[in-house]
Amino acid sequence: KKDSFNLLLKTWYRIPEDEDDDDNPDLSSYVGYGELWGMLYWKNHRFSLMLRNNLRSENKGAVQVDWSFPLPLIGDKVCGYIQYFNGYGEGLLDYNTSINRISAGFMLVDWK
């Protein structure tokens, strides 16, 4: 819905694997067991914030900020998109490495 705010709590549980076959034995030490998302839709713009923390003393977590905005010269089905990510767990290959990145691109929207 336009001009609204949404809040989402995402949780997960990692199914234990056999110790010899486990490629990511310490995954939950870096990504924890959930994340909190807040999304604000305002005047055809979408802002979102993701917060994740492993809730341990070493405090490994992540923050992600997204902004999508209309591109009237291209049409109403394509938006511009900017994303900032800082922290752990950005991907499975490098979940135990702290990443700091800014991305930009296009997003297809509202296909009905």
Phi and psi restraints in degrees (range 20) as a CNS / XPLOR table:
assign (resid 1 and name C) (resid 2 and name N)
       (resid 2 and name CA) (resid 2 and name C) 1.0 -69.8 20.0 2
assign (resid 2 and name N) (resid 2 and name CA)
       (resid 2 and name C) (resid 3 and name N) 1.0 150.0 20.0 2
assign (resid 2 and name C) (resid 3 and name N)
       (resid 3 and name CA) (resid 3 and name C) 1.0 52.7 20.0 2
assign (resid 3 and name N) (resid 3 and name CA)
       (resid 3 and name C) (resid 4 and name N) 1.0 54.0 20.0 2
assign (resid 3 and name C) (resid 4 and name N)
       (resid 4 and name CA) (resid 4 and name C) 1.0 -141.2 20.0 2
assign (resid 4 and name N) (resid 4 and name CA)
       (resid 4 and name C) (resid 5 and name N) 1.0 169.6 20.0 2
assign (resid 4 and name C) (resid 5 and name N)
       (resid 5 and name CA) (resid 5 and name C) 1.0 -124.7 20.0 2
assign (resid 5 and name N) (resid 5 and name CA)
       (resid 5 and name C) (resid 6 and name N) 1.0 135.9 20.0 2
assign (resid 5 and name C) (resid 6 and name N)
       (resid 6 and name CA) (resid 6 and name C) 1.0 -125.3 20.0 2
assign (resid 6 and name N) (resid 6 and name CA)
       (resid 6 and name C) (resid 7 and name N) 1.0 144.9 20.0 2
assign (resid 6 and name C) (resid 7 and name N)
       (resid 7 and name CA) (resid 7 and name C) 1.0 -127.2 20.0 2
assign (resid 7 and name N) (resid 7 and name CA)
       (resid 7 and name C) (resid 8 and name N) 1.0 134.3 20.0 2
assign (resid 7 and name C) (resid 8 and name N)
       (resid 8 and name CA) (resid 8 and name C) 1.0 -136.5 20.0 2
assign (resid 8 and name N) (resid 8 and name CA)
       (resid 8 and name C) (resid 9 and name N) 1.0 129.9 20.0 2
assign (resid 8 and name C) (resid 9 and name N)
       (resid 9 and name CA) (resid 9 and name C) 1.0 -108.5 20.0 2
assign (resid 9 and name N) (resid 9 and name CA)
       (resid 9 and name C) (resid 10 and name N) 1.0 119.6 20.0 2
assign (resid 9 and name C) (resid 10 and name N)
       (resid 10 and name CA) (resid 10 and name C) 1.0 -108.9 20.0 2
assign (resid 10 and name N) (resid 10 and name CA)
       (resid 10 and name C) (resid 11 and name N) 1.0 128.7 20.0 2
assign (resid 10 and name C) (resid 11 and name N)
       (resid 11 and name CA) (resid 11 and name C) 1.0 -127.4 20.0 2
assign (resid 11 and name N) (resid 11 and name CA)
       (resid 11 and name C) (resid 12 and name N) 1.0 160.7 20.0 2
assign (resid 11 and name C) (resid 12 and name N)
       (resid 12 and name CA) (resid 12 and name C) 1.0 -153.9 20.0 2
assign (resid 12 and name N) (resid 12 and name CA)
       (resid 12 and name C) (resid 13 and name N) 1.0 163.9 20.0 2
assign (resid 12 and name C) (resid 13 and name N)
       (resid 13 and name CA) (resid 13 and name C) 1.0 -131.8 20.0 2
assign (resid 13 and name N) (resid 13 and name CA)
       (resid 13 and name C) (resid 14 and name N) 1.0 128.9 20.0 2
assign (resid 13 and name C) (resid 14 and name N)
       (resid 14 and name CA) (resid 14 and name C) 1.0 -86.9 20.0 2
assign (resid 14 and name N) (resid 14 and name CA)
       (resid 14 and name C) (resid 15 and name N) 1.0 120.1 20.0 2
assign (resid 14 and name C) (resid 15 and name N)
       (resid 15 and name CA) (resid 15 and name C) 1.0 -71.1 20.0 2
assign (resid 15 and name N) (resid 15 and name CA)
       (resid 15 and name C) (resid 16 and name N) 1.0 124.8 20.0 2
assign (resid 15 and name C) (resid 16 and name N)
       (resid 16 and name CA) (resid 16 and name C) 1.0 -61.1 20.0 2
assign (resid 16 and name N) (resid 16 and name CA)
       (resid 16 and name C) (resid 17 and name N) 1.0 143.2 20.0 2
assign (resid 16 and name C) (resid 17 and name N)
       (resid 17 and name CA) (resid 17 and name C) 1.0 -114.6 20.0 2
assign (resid 17 and name N) (resid 17 and name CA)
       (resid 17 and name C) (resid 18 and name N) 1.0 164.9 20.0 2
assign (resid 17 and name C) (resid 18 and name N)
       (resid 18 and name CA) (resid 18 and name C) 1.0 -61.2 20.0 2
assign (resid 18 and name N) (resid 18 and name CA)
       (resid 18 and name C) (resid 19 and name N) 1.0 132.7 20.0 2
assign (resid 18 and name C) (resid 19 and name N)
       (resid 19 and name CA) (resid 19 and name C) 1.0 -54.8 20.0 2
assign (resid 19 and name N) (resid 19 and name CA)
       (resid 19 and name C) (resid 20 and name N) 1.0 -36.2 20.0 2
assign (resid 19 and name C) (resid 20 and name N)
       (resid 20 and name CA) (resid 20 and name C) 1.0 -72.0 20.0 2
assign (resid 20 and name N) (resid 20 and name CA)
       (resid 20 and name C) (resid 21 and name N) 1.0 -27.6 20.0 2
assign (resid 20 and name C) (resid 21 and name N)
       (resid 21 and name CA) (resid 21 and name C) 1.0 -100.3 20.0 2
assign (resid 21 and name N) (resid 21 and name CA)
       (resid 21 and name C) (resid 22 and name N) 1.0 -3.0 20.0 2
assign (resid 21 and name C) (resid 22 and name N)
       (resid 22 and name CA) (resid 22 and name C) 1.0 -78.0 20.0 2
assign (resid 22 and name N) (resid 22 and name CA)
       (resid 22 and name C) (resid 23 and name N) 1.0 113.1 20.0 2
assign (resid 22 and name C) (resid 23 and name N)
       (resid 23 and name CA) (resid 23 and name C) 1.0 -78.3 20.0 2
assign (resid 23 and name N) (resid 23 and name CA)
       (resid 23 and name C) (resid 24 and name N) 1.0 -24.9 20.0 2
assign (resid 23 and name C) (resid 24 and name N)
       (resid 24 and name CA) (resid 24 and name C) 1.0 -132.4 20.0 2
assign (resid 24 and name N) (resid 24 and name CA)
       (resid 24 and name C) (resid 25 and name N) 1.0 65.6 20.0 2
assign (resid 24 and name C) (resid 25 and name N)
       (resid 25 and name CA) (resid 25 and name C) 1.0 -64.1 20.0 2
assign (resid 25 and name N) (resid 25 and name CA)
       (resid 25 and name C) (resid 26 and name N) 1.0 -26.0 20.0 2
assign (resid 25 and name C) (resid 26 and name N)
       (resid 26 and name CA) (resid 26 and name C) 1.0 -108.0 20.0 2
assign (resid 26 and name N) (resid 26 and name CA)
       (resid 26 and name C) (resid 27 and name N) 1.0 23.1 20.0 2
assign (resid 26 and name C) (resid 27 and name N)
       (resid 27 and name CA) (resid 27 and name C) 1.0 -55.0 20.0 2
assign (resid 27 and name N) (resid 27 and name CA)
       (resid 27 and name C) (resid 28 and name N) 1.0 -48.0 20.0 2
assign (resid 27 and name C) (resid 28 and name N)
       (resid 28 and name CA) (resid 28 and name C) 1.0 -68.8 20.0 2
assign (resid 28 and name N) (resid 28 and name CA)
       (resid 28 and name C) (resid 29 and name N) 1.0 -17.5 20.0 2
assign (resid 28 and name C) (resid 29 and name N)
       (resid 29 and name CA) (resid 29 and name C) 1.0 -68.3 20.0 2
assign (resid 29 and name N) (resid 29 and name CA)
       (resid 29 and name C) (resid 30 and name N) 1.0 -22.5 20.0 2
assign (resid 29 and name C) (resid 30 and name N)
       (resid 30 and name CA) (resid 30 and name C) 1.0 -103.4 20.0 2
assign (resid 30 and name N) (resid 30 and name CA)
       (resid 30 and name C) (resid 31 and name N) 1.0 -38.4 20.0 2
assign (resid 30 and name C) (resid 31 and name N)
       (resid 31 and name CA) (resid 31 and name C) 1.0 -104.5 20.0 2
assign (resid 31 and name N) (resid 31 and name CA)
       (resid 31 and name C) (resid 32 and name N) 1.0 -6.4 20.0 2
assign (resid 31 and name C) (resid 32 and name N)
       (resid 32 and name CA) (resid 32 and name C) 1.0 67.7 20.0 2
assign (resid 32 and name N) (resid 32 and name CA)
       (resid 32 and name C) (resid 33 and name N) 1.0 -148.9 20.0 2
assign (resid 32 and name C) (resid 33 and name N)
       (resid 33 and name CA) (resid 33 and name C) 1.0 -126.8 20.0 2
assign (resid 33 and name N) (resid 33 and name CA)
       (resid 33 and name C) (resid 34 and name N) 1.0 14.0 20.0 2
assign (resid 33 and name C) (resid 34 and name N)
       (resid 34 and name CA) (resid 34 and name C) 1.0 176.2 20.0 2
assign (resid 34 and name N) (resid 34 and name CA)
       (resid 34 and name C) (resid 35 and name N) 1.0 173.2 20.0 2
assign (resid 34 and name C) (resid 35 and name N)
       (resid 35 and name CA) (resid 35 and name C) 1.0 -150.0 20.0 2
assign (resid 35 and name N) (resid 35 and name CA)
       (resid 35 and name C) (resid 36 and name N) 1.0 157.4 20.0 2
assign (resid 35 and name C) (resid 36 and name N)
       (resid 36 and name CA) (resid 36 and name C) 1.0 -114.4 20.0 2
assign (resid 36 and name N) (resid 36 and name CA)
       (resid 36 and name C) (resid 37 and name N) 1.0 129.8 20.0 2
assign (resid 36 and name C) (resid 37 and name N)
       (resid 37 and name CA) (resid 37 and name C) 1.0 -117.6 20.0 2
assign (resid 37 and name N) (resid 37 and name CA)
       (resid 37 and name C) (resid 38 and name N) 1.0 137.1 20.0 2
assign (resid 37 and name C) (resid 38 and name N)
       (resid 38 and name CA) (resid 38 and name C) 1.0 -124.7 20.0 2
assign (resid 38 and name N) (resid 38 and name CA)
       (resid 38 and name C) (resid 39 and name N) 1.0 133.6 20.0 2
assign (resid 38 and name C) (resid 39 and name N)
       (resid 39 and name CA) (resid 39 and name C) 1.0 -130.9 20.0 2
assign (resid 39 and name N) (resid 39 and name CA)
       (resid 39 and name C) (resid 40 and name N) 1.0 131.1 20.0 2
assign (resid 39 and name C) (resid 40 and name N)
       (resid 40 and name CA) (resid 40 and name C) 1.0 -120.2 20.0 2
assign (resid 40 and name N) (resid 40 and name CA)
       (resid 40 and name C) (resid 41 and name N) 1.0 125.0 20.0 2
assign (resid 40 and name C) (resid 41 and name N)
       (resid 41 and name CA) (resid 41 and name C) 1.0 -104.9 20.0 2
assign (resid 41 and name N) (resid 41 and name CA)
       (resid 41 and name C) (resid 42 and name N) 1.0 121.4 20.0 2
assign (resid 41 and name C) (resid 42 and name N)
       (resid 42 and name CA) (resid 42 and name C) 1.0 -146.4 20.0 2
assign (resid 42 and name N) (resid 42 and name CA)
       (resid 42 and name C) (resid 43 and name N) 1.0 117.1 20.0 2
assign (resid 42 and name C) (resid 43 and name N)
       (resid 43 and name CA) (resid 43 and name C) 1.0 48.5 20.0 2
assign (resid 43 and name N) (resid 43 and name CA)
       (resid 43 and name C) (resid 44 and name N) 1.0 53.8 20.0 2
assign (resid 43 and name C) (resid 44 and name N)
       (resid 44 and name CA) (resid 44 and name C) 1.0 65.4 20.0 2
assign (resid 44 and name N) (resid 44 and name CA)
       (resid 44 and name C) (resid 45 and name N) 1.0 14.6 20.0 2
assign (resid 44 and name C) (resid 45 and name N)
       (resid 45 and name CA) (resid 45 and name C) 1.0 -110.9 20.0 2
assign (resid 45 and name N) (resid 45 and name CA)
       (resid 45 and name C) (resid 46 and name N) 1.0 148.3 20.0 2
assign (resid 45 and name C) (resid 46 and name N)
       (resid 46 and name CA) (resid 46 and name C) 1.0 -125.5 20.0 2
assign (resid 46 and name N) (resid 46 and name CA)
       (resid 46 and name C) (resid 47 and name N) 1.0 125.1 20.0 2
assign (resid 46 and name C) (resid 47 and name N)
       (resid 47 and name CA) (resid 47 and name C) 1.0 -116.2 20.0 2
assign (resid 47 and name N) (resid 47 and name CA)
       (resid 47 and name C) (resid 48 and name N) 1.0 135.5 20.0 2
assign (resid 47 and name C) (resid 48 and name N)
       (resid 48 and name CA) (resid 48 and name C) 1.0 -140.1 20.0 2
assign (resid 48 and name N) (resid 48 and name CA)
       (resid 48 and name C) (resid 49 and name N) 1.0 153.1 20.0 2
assign (resid 48 and name C) (resid 49 and name N)
       (resid 49 and name CA) (resid 49 and name C) 1.0 -136.2 20.0 2
assign (resid 49 and name N) (resid 49 and name CA)
       (resid 49 and name C) (resid 50 and name N) 1.0 128.9 20.0 2
assign (resid 49 and name C) (resid 50 and name N)
       (resid 50 and name CA) (resid 50 and name C) 1.0 -116.7 20.0 2
assign (resid 50 and name N) (resid 50 and name CA)
       (resid 50 and name C) (resid 51 and name N) 1.0 132.9 20.0 2
assign (resid 50 and name C) (resid 51 and name N)
       (resid 51 and name CA) (resid 51 and name C) 1.0 -124.4 20.0 2
assign (resid 51 and name N) (resid 51 and name CA)
       (resid 51 and name C) (resid 52 and name N) 1.0 133.6 20.0 2
assign (resid 51 and name C) (resid 52 and name N)
       (resid 52 and name CA) (resid 52 and name C) 1.0 -138.2 20.0 2
assign (resid 52 and name N) (resid 52 and name CA)
       (resid 52 and name C) (resid 53 and name N) 1.0 141.3 20.0 2
assign (resid 52 and name C) (resid 53 and name N)
       (resid 53 and name CA) (resid 53 and name C) 1.0 -149.0 20.0 2
assign (resid 53 and name N) (resid 53 and name CA)
       (resid 53 and name C) (resid 54 and name N) 1.0 142.6 20.0 2
assign (resid 53 and name C) (resid 54 and name N)
       (resid 54 and name CA) (resid 54 and name C) 1.0 -82.8 20.0 2
assign (resid 54 and name N) (resid 54 and name CA)
       (resid 54 and name C) (resid 55 and name N) 1.0 -4.1 20.0 2
assign (resid 54 and name C) (resid 55 and name N)
       (resid 55 and name CA) (resid 55 and name C) 1.0 55.8 20.0 2
assign (resid 55 and name N) (resid 55 and name CA)
       (resid 55 and name C) (resid 56 and name N) 1.0 39.2 20.0 2
assign (resid 55 and name C) (resid 56 and name N)
       (resid 56 and name CA) (resid 56 and name C) 1.0 -123.1 20.0 2
assign (resid 56 and name N) (resid 56 and name CA)
       (resid 56 and name C) (resid 57 and name N) 1.0 170.0 20.0 2
assign (resid 56 and name C) (resid 57 and name N)
       (resid 57 and name CA) (resid 57 and name C) 1.0 -63.8 20.0 2
assign (resid 57 and name N) (resid 57 and name CA)
       (resid 57 and name C) (resid 58 and name N) 1.0 -29.4 20.0 2
assign (resid 57 and name C) (resid 58 and name N)
       (resid 58 and name CA) (resid 58 and name C) 1.0 -79.2 20.0 2
assign (resid 58 and name N) (resid 58 and name CA)
       (resid 58 and name C) (resid 59 and name N) 1.0 -8.6 20.0 2
assign (resid 58 and name C) (resid 59 and name N)
       (resid 59 and name CA) (resid 59 and name C) 1.0 50.6 20.0 2
assign (resid 59 and name N) (resid 59 and name CA)
       (resid 59 and name C) (resid 60 and name N) 1.0 56.2 20.0 2
assign (resid 59 and name C) (resid 60 and name N)
       (resid 60 and name CA) (resid 60 and name C) 1.0 -90.1 20.0 2
assign (resid 60 and name N) (resid 60 and name CA)
       (resid 60 and name C) (resid 61 and name N) 1.0 130.3 20.0 2
assign (resid 60 and name C) (resid 61 and name N)
       (resid 61 and name CA) (resid 61 and name C) 1.0 -155.7 20.0 2
assign (resid 61 and name N) (resid 61 and name CA)
       (resid 61 and name C) (resid 62 and name N) 1.0 -162.1 20.0 2
assign (resid 61 and name C) (resid 62 and name N)
       (resid 62 and name CA) (resid 62 and name C) 1.0 -157.5 20.0 2
assign (resid 62 and name N) (resid 62 and name CA)
       (resid 62 and name C) (resid 63 and name N) 1.0 155.3 20.0 2
assign (resid 62 and name C) (resid 63 and name N)
       (resid 63 and name CA) (resid 63 and name C) 1.0 -135.7 20.0 2
assign (resid 63 and name N) (resid 63 and name CA)
       (resid 63 and name C) (resid 64 and name N) 1.0 139.3 20.0 2
assign (resid 63 and name C) (resid 64 and name N)
       (resid 64 and name CA) (resid 64 and name C) 1.0 -135.7 20.0 2
assign (resid 64 and name N) (resid 64 and name CA)
       (resid 64 and name C) (resid 65 and name N) 1.0 133.5 20.0 2
assign (resid 64 and name C) (resid 65 and name N)
       (resid 65 and name CA) (resid 65 and name C) 1.0 -123.2 20.0 2
assign (resid 65 and name N) (resid 65 and name CA)
       (resid 65 and name C) (resid 66 and name N) 1.0 129.5 20.0 2
assign (resid 65 and name C) (resid 66 and name N)
       (resid 66 and name CA) (resid 66 and name C) 1.0 -123.1 20.0 2
assign (resid 66 and name N) (resid 66 and name CA)
       (resid 66 and name C) (resid 67 and name N) 1.0 146.8 20.0 2
assign (resid 66 and name C) (resid 67 and name N)
       (resid 67 and name CA) (resid 67 and name C) 1.0 -141.5 20.0 2
assign (resid 67 and name N) (resid 67 and name CA)
       (resid 67 and name C) (resid 68 and name N) 1.0 122.4 20.0 2
assign (resid 67 and name C) (resid 68 and name N)
       (resid 68 and name CA) (resid 68 and name C) 1.0 -117.2 20.0 2
assign (resid 68 and name N) (resid 68 and name CA)
       (resid 68 and name C) (resid 69 and name N) 1.0 143.9 20.0 2
assign (resid 68 and name C) (resid 69 and name N)
       (resid 69 and name CA) (resid 69 and name C) 1.0 -144.7 20.0 2
assign (resid 69 and name N) (resid 69 and name CA)
       (resid 69 and name C) (resid 70 and name N) 1.0 150.0 20.0 2
assign (resid 69 and name C) (resid 70 and name N)
       (resid 70 and name CA) (resid 70 and name C) 1.0 -68.2 20.0 2
assign (resid 70 and name N) (resid 70 and name CA)
       (resid 70 and name C) (resid 71 and name N) 1.0 149.1 20.0 2
assign (resid 70 and name C) (resid 71 and name N)
       (resid 71 and name CA) (resid 71 and name C) 1.0 -122.0 20.0 2
assign (resid 71 and name N) (resid 71 and name CA)
       (resid 71 and name C) (resid 72 and name N) 1.0 84.1 20.0 2
assign (resid 71 and name C) (resid 72 and name N)
       (resid 72 and name CA) (resid 72 and name C) 1.0 -60.7 20.0 2
assign (resid 72 and name N) (resid 72 and name CA)
       (resid 72 and name C) (resid 73 and name N) 1.0 -26.4 20.0 2
assign (resid 72 and name C) (resid 73 and name N)
       (resid 73 and name CA) (resid 73 and name C) 1.0 -72.4 20.0 2
assign (resid 73 and name N) (resid 73 and name CA)
       (resid 73 and name C) (resid 74 and name N) 1.0 -22.1 20.0 2
assign (resid 73 and name C) (resid 74 and name N)
       (resid 74 and name CA) (resid 74 and name C) 1.0 -93.0 20.0 2
assign (resid 74 and name N) (resid 74 and name CA)
       (resid 74 and name C) (resid 75 and name N) 1.0 -33.2 20.0 2
assign (resid 74 and name C) (resid 75 and name N)
       (resid 75 and name CA) (resid 75 and name C) 1.0 134.8 20.0 2
assign (resid 75 and name N) (resid 75 and name CA)
       (resid 75 and name C) (resid 76 and name N) 1.0 176.2 20.0 2
assign (resid 75 and name C) (resid 76 and name N)
       (resid 76 and name CA) (resid 76 and name C) 1.0 -90.7 20.0 2
assign (resid 76 and name N) (resid 76 and name CA)
       (resid 76 and name C) (resid 77 and name N) 1.0 2.3 20.0 2
assign (resid 76 and name C) (resid 77 and name N)
       (resid 77 and name CA) (resid 77 and name C) 1.0 -102.5 20.0 2
assign (resid 77 and name N) (resid 77 and name CA)
       (resid 77 and name C) (resid 78 and name N) 1.0 -1.2 20.0 2
assign (resid 77 and name C) (resid 78 and name N)
       (resid 78 and name CA) (resid 78 and name C) 1.0 -129.8 20.0 2
assign (resid 78 and name N) (resid 78 and name CA)
       (resid 78 and name C) (resid 79 and name N) 1.0 132.1 20.0 2
assign (resid 78 and name C) (resid 79 and name N)
       (resid 79 and name CA) (resid 79 and name C) 1.0 -120.1 20.0 2
assign (resid 79 and name N) (resid 79 and name CA)
       (resid 79 and name C) (resid 80 and name N) 1.0 156.8 20.0 2
assign (resid 79 and name C) (resid 80 and name N)
       (resid 80 and name CA) (resid 80 and name C) 1.0 -81.0 20.0 2
assign (resid 80 and name N) (resid 80 and name CA)
       (resid 80 and name C) (resid 81 and name N) 1.0 157.3 20.0 2
assign (resid 80 and name C) (resid 81 and name N)
       (resid 81 and name CA) (resid 81 and name C) 1.0 -145.8 20.0 2
assign (resid 81 and name N) (resid 81 and name CA)
       (resid 81 and name C) (resid 82 and name N) 1.0 129.6 20.0 2
assign (resid 81 and name C) (resid 82 and name N)
       (resid 82 and name CA) (resid 82 and name C) 1.0 -128.4 20.0 2
assign (resid 82 and name N) (resid 82 and name CA)
       (resid 82 and name C) (resid 83 and name N) 1.0 136.1 20.0 2
assign (resid 82 and name C) (resid 83 and name N)
       (resid 83 and name CA) (resid 83 and name C) 1.0 -136.2 20.0 2
assign (resid 83 and name N) (resid 83 and name CA)
       (resid 83 and name C) (resid 84 and name N) 1.0 138.3 20.0 2
assign (resid 83 and name C) (resid 84 and name N)
       (resid 84 and name CA) (resid 84 and name C) 1.0 -120.2 20.0 2
assign (resid 84 and name N) (resid 84 and name CA)
       (resid 84 and name C) (resid 85 and name N) 1.0 132.9 20.0 2
assign (resid 84 and name C) (resid 85 and name N)
       (resid 85 and name CA) (resid 85 and name C) 1.0 -131.4 20.0 2
assign (resid 85 and name N) (resid 85 and name CA)
       (resid 85 and name C) (resid 86 and name N) 1.0 137.0 20.0 2
assign (resid 85 and name C) (resid 86 and name N)
       (resid 86 and name CA) (resid 86 and name C) 1.0 -143.2 20.0 2
assign (resid 86 and name N) (resid 86 and name CA)
       (resid 86 and name C) (resid 87 and name N) 1.0 125.4 20.0 2
assign (resid 86 and name C) (resid 87 and name N)
       (resid 87 and name CA) (resid 87 and name C) 1.0 135.5 20.0 2
assign (resid 87 and name N) (resid 87 and name CA)
       (resid 87 and name C) (resid 88 and name N) 1.0 -159.2 20.0 2
assign (resid 87 and name C) (resid 88 and name N)
       (resid 88 and name CA) (resid 88 and name C) 1.0 -102.0 20.0 2
assign (resid 88 and name N) (resid 88 and name CA)
       (resid 88 and name C) (resid 89 and name N) 1.0 156.5 20.0 2
assign (resid 88 and name C) (resid 89 and name N)
       (resid 89 and name CA) (resid 89 and name C) 1.0 81.9 20.0 2
assign (resid 89 and name N) (resid 89 and name CA)
       (resid 89 and name C) (resid 90 and name N) 1.0 24.9 20.0 2
assign (resid 89 and name C) (resid 90 and name N)
       (resid 90 and name CA) (resid 90 and name C) 1.0 -68.9 20.0 2
assign (resid 90 and name N) (resid 90 and name CA)
       (resid 90 and name C) (resid 91 and name N) 1.0 -29.2 20.0 2
assign (resid 90 and name C) (resid 91 and name N)
       (resid 91 and name CA) (resid 91 and name C) 1.0 -152.3 20.0 2
assign (resid 91 and name N) (resid 91 and name CA)
       (resid 91 and name C) (resid 92 and name N) 1.0 164.4 20.0 2
assign (resid 91 and name C) (resid 92 and name N)
       (resid 92 and name CA) (resid 92 and name C) 1.0 -71.8 20.0 2
assign (resid 92 and name N) (resid 92 and name CA)
       (resid 92 and name C) (resid 93 and name N) 1.0 -29.0 20.0 2
assign (resid 92 and name C) (resid 93 and name N)
       (resid 93 and name CA) (resid 93 and name C) 1.0 -71.2 20.0 2
assign (resid 93 and name N) (resid 93 and name CA)
       (resid 93 and name C) (resid 94 and name N) 1.0 -33.1 20.0 2
assign (resid 93 and name C) (resid 94 and name N)
       (resid 94 and name CA) (resid 94 and name C) 1.0 -126.6 20.0 2
assign (resid 94 and name N) (resid 94 and name CA)
       (resid 94 and name C) (resid 95 and name N) 1.0 36.7 20.0 2
assign (resid 94 and name C) (resid 95 and name N)
       (resid 95 and name CA) (resid 95 and name C) 1.0 -60.2 20.0 2
assign (resid 95 and name N) (resid 95 and name CA)
       (resid 95 and name C) (resid 96 and name N) 1.0 -25.0 20.0 2
assign (resid 95 and name C) (resid 96 and name N)
       (resid 96 and name CA) (resid 96 and name C) 1.0 -99.3 20.0 2
assign (resid 96 and name N) (resid 96 and name CA)
       (resid 96 and name C) (resid 97 and name N) 1.0 16.7 20.0 2
assign (resid 96 and name C) (resid 97 and name N)
       (resid 97 and name CA) (resid 97 and name C) 1.0 -118.2 20.0 2
assign (resid 97 and name N) (resid 97 and name CA)
       (resid 97 and name C) (resid 98 and name N) 1.0 132.2 20.0 2
assign (resid 97 and name C) (resid 98 and name N)
       (resid 98 and name CA) (resid 98 and name C) 1.0 -74.4 20.0 2
assign (resid 98 and name N) (resid 98 and name CA)
       (resid 98 and name C) (resid 99 and name N) 1.0 128.0 20.0 2
assign (resid 98 and name C) (resid 99 and name N)
       (resid 99 and name CA) (resid 99 and name C) 1.0 -115.6 20.0 2
assign (resid 99 and name N) (resid 99 and name CA)
       (resid 99 and name C) (resid 100 and name N) 1.0 142.3 20.0 2
assign (resid 99 and name C) (resid 100 and name N)
       (resid 100 and name CA) (resid 100 and name C) 1.0 -133.6 20.0 2
assign (resid 100 and name N) (resid 100 and name CA)
       (resid 100 and name C) (resid 101 and name N) 1.0 110.9 20.0 2
assign (resid 100 and name C) (resid 101 and name N)
       (resid 101 and name CA) (resid 101 and name C) 1.0 -147.3 20.0 2
assign (resid 101 and name N) (resid 101 and name CA)
       (resid 101 and name C) (resid 102 and name N) 1.0 154.8 20.0 2
assign (resid 101 and name C) (resid 102 and name N)
       (resid 102 and name CA) (resid 102 and name C) 1.0 -122.3 20.0 2
assign (resid 102 and name N) (resid 102 and name CA)
       (resid 102 and name C) (resid 103 and name N) 1.0 133.5 20.0 2
assign (resid 102 and name C) (resid 103 and name N)
       (resid 103 and name CA) (resid 103 and name C) 1.0 -126.9 20.0 2
assign (resid 103 and name N) (resid 103 and name CA)
       (resid 103 and name C) (resid 104 and name N) 1.0 152.4 20.0 2
assign (resid 103 and name C) (resid 104 and name N)
       (resid 104 and name CA) (resid 104 and name C) 1.0 -140.0 20.0 2
assign (resid 104 and name N) (resid 104 and name CA)
       (resid 104 and name C) (resid 105 and name N) 1.0 148.8 20.0 2
assign (resid 104 and name C) (resid 105 and name N)
       (resid 105 and name CA) (resid 105 and name C) 1.0 -176.7 20.0 2
assign (resid 105 and name N) (resid 105 and name CA)
       (resid 105 and name C) (resid 106 and name N) 1.0 -156.4 20.0 2
assign (resid 105 and name C) (resid 106 and name N)
       (resid 106 and name CA) (resid 106 and name C) 1.0 -123.8 20.0 2
assign (resid 106 and name N) (resid 106 and name CA)
       (resid 106 and name C) (resid 107 and name N) 1.0 152.9 20.0 2
assign (resid 106 and name C) (resid 107 and name N)
       (resid 107 and name CA) (resid 107 and name C) 1.0 -134.2 20.0 2
assign (resid 107 and name N) (resid 107 and name CA)
       (resid 107 and name C) (resid 108 and name N) 1.0 131.0 20.0 2
assign (resid 107 and name C) (resid 108 and name N)
       (resid 108 and name CA) (resid 108 and name C) 1.0 -82.5 20.0 2
assign (resid 108 and name N) (resid 108 and name CA)
       (resid 108 and name C) (resid 109 and name N) 1.0 135.2 20.0 2
assign (resid 108 and name C) (resid 109 and name N)
       (resid 109 and name CA) (resid 109 and name C) 1.0 -134.1 20.0 2
assign (resid 109 and name N) (resid 109 and name CA)
       (resid 109 and name C) (resid 110 and name N) 1.0 156.0 20.0 2
assign (resid 109 and name C) (resid 110 and name N)
       (resid 110 and name CA) (resid 110 and name C) 1.0 49.0 20.0 2
assign (resid 110 and name N) (resid 110 and name CA)
       (resid 110 and name C) (resid 111 and name N) 1.0 49.5 20.0 2
assign (resid 110 and name C) (resid 111 and name N)
       (resid 111 and name CA) (resid 111 and name C) 1.0 -84.0 20.0 2
assign (resid 111 and name N) (resid 111 and name CA)
       (resid 111 and name C) (resid 112 and name N) 1.0 120.4 20.0 2
